[in-house]
Structure formats: C-alpha cells, structure tokens
Amino acid sequence: MSFIEIKNLDKTFFPGTNREQYALKNVSLDIKDGDFITILGGNGAGKSTMLKLISGILTPYKGTVAVNGTIASTRATASATTGII
C-alpha cells in the first residue's frame, strides 16, 4: 500500500483566464511507507505547490492526492498526518 499516492495531478492557477498558469501537469507518484525521496527543481517548478497539495493546503485542479488512503483535500485538517515548513 502507498503512503502517498498522486494520480494524474494538475494544478492550475487562474484557470480559464488570460493569466492561466500550470504549476503541475499530469504528475503521478507513488511513495511507499519508509521511502526517502527528494524533490528537485528550479524556481517556479512546482515543488512547494506539490507539497501544499500533499498536505491538503491546496486542492488539485484535476487528479487525486491520497495520504495513507485518505484524499488529502478532504481531510478535516490539513495537518492531520502531514505538515509543511
């Protein structure tokens, strides 16, 4: 079972406007319990956006983010099992 499962994730800011900007597009990731990962990328690559989606602070435009089997954006509190510093 995956600890964090991301499927077909898109995050768009200002959708449907002339300022529309994809932060993440069609991202899928499967992290098992005990895995150690690193997220690398330049400025504006979507690293912080992805962490905010995992922690439930942001909601995805498309796709799903599940943490320990629970959809991240539907958790009662964003800090239930994850956090961001």
VMD Tcl script that draws the C-alpha trace (Angstrom):
set ca {
  {0.00 0.00 0.00}
  {1.19 3.51 -0.80}
  {1.72 6.08 1.91}
  {1.37 8.92 -0.61}
  {-0.29 8.27 -3.96}
  {-0.58 11.02 -6.57}
  {-2.52 10.26 -9.76}
  {-2.74 12.47 -12.86}
  {-2.34 15.64 -10.81}
  {-2.85 19.05 -12.40}
  {-2.74 22.35 -10.54}
  {-3.65 25.44 -12.49}
  {-3.73 28.97 -11.18}
  {-6.23 31.42 -12.71}
  {-7.91 28.73 -14.89}
  {-9.92 29.99 -17.86}
  {-8.32 33.44 -17.84}
  {-5.57 35.03 -19.89}
  {-3.35 34.58 -16.79}
  {-3.83 30.78 -16.66}
  {-0.66 29.09 -15.44}
  {0.02 25.38 -14.85}
  {2.10 24.75 -11.75}
  {1.87 20.96 -12.21}
  {0.63 18.97 -15.18}
  {-0.16 15.24 -15.27}
  {2.03 14.30 -12.29}
  {1.81 10.76 -10.91}
  {3.86 9.50 -7.97}
  {3.72 6.51 -5.63}
  {5.59 6.75 -2.32}
  {5.64 3.69 -0.07}
  {5.88 3.87 3.72}
  {9.56 4.22 4.65}
  {10.67 5.61 1.27}
  {13.06 8.58 1.28}
  {12.56 10.97 -1.61}
  {13.92 14.31 -2.76}
  {12.00 16.83 -4.84}
  {14.31 18.91 -7.01}
  {13.59 21.71 -9.45}
  {14.31 25.30 -10.30}
  {12.37 28.36 -9.22}
  {8.72 28.07 -10.20}
  {8.94 24.34 -10.96}
  {6.02 23.45 -8.63}
  {7.86 21.94 -5.64}
  {6.05 23.97 -2.97}
  {2.75 23.63 -4.81}
  {3.09 19.84 -4.78}
  {3.85 19.83 -1.04}
  {0.84 22.08 -0.38}
  {-1.34 19.66 -2.36}
  {0.00 16.67 -0.39}
  {-0.62 18.44 2.92}
  {-4.16 19.45 1.90}
  {-3.49 23.20 1.95}
  {-4.35 23.44 -1.78}
  {-6.83 21.43 -3.82}
  {-5.92 19.97 -7.21}
  {-7.46 21.23 -10.45}
  {-7.52 17.60 -11.69}
  {-6.33 14.28 -10.31}
  {-6.05 12.98 -6.77}
  {-3.63 13.08 -3.86}
  {-4.10 10.39 -1.21}
  {-2.14 10.27 2.05}
  {-2.40 6.97 3.90}
  {-5.52 6.13 1.87}
  {-7.32 9.43 2.55}
  {-7.81 12.04 -0.17}
  {-5.67 14.98 1.01}
  {-8.07 17.78 0.04}
  {-10.96 16.19 2.00}
  {-9.20 15.76 5.35}
  {-10.76 17.66 8.26}
  {-7.49 19.47 8.94}
  {-4.52 19.82 6.66}
  {-2.10 18.95 9.46}
  {-3.79 15.67 10.44}
  {-0.89 13.48 9.29}
  {1.38 15.77 7.28}
  {2.79 19.25 7.54}
  {4.87 21.77 5.69}
  {7.62 24.03 6.98}
}
mol new
graphics top color blue
foreach p $ca { graphics top sphere $p radius 0.5 }
foreach p [lrange $ca 0 end-1] q [lrange $ca 1 end] { graphics top cylinder $p $q radius 0.2 }
display resetview
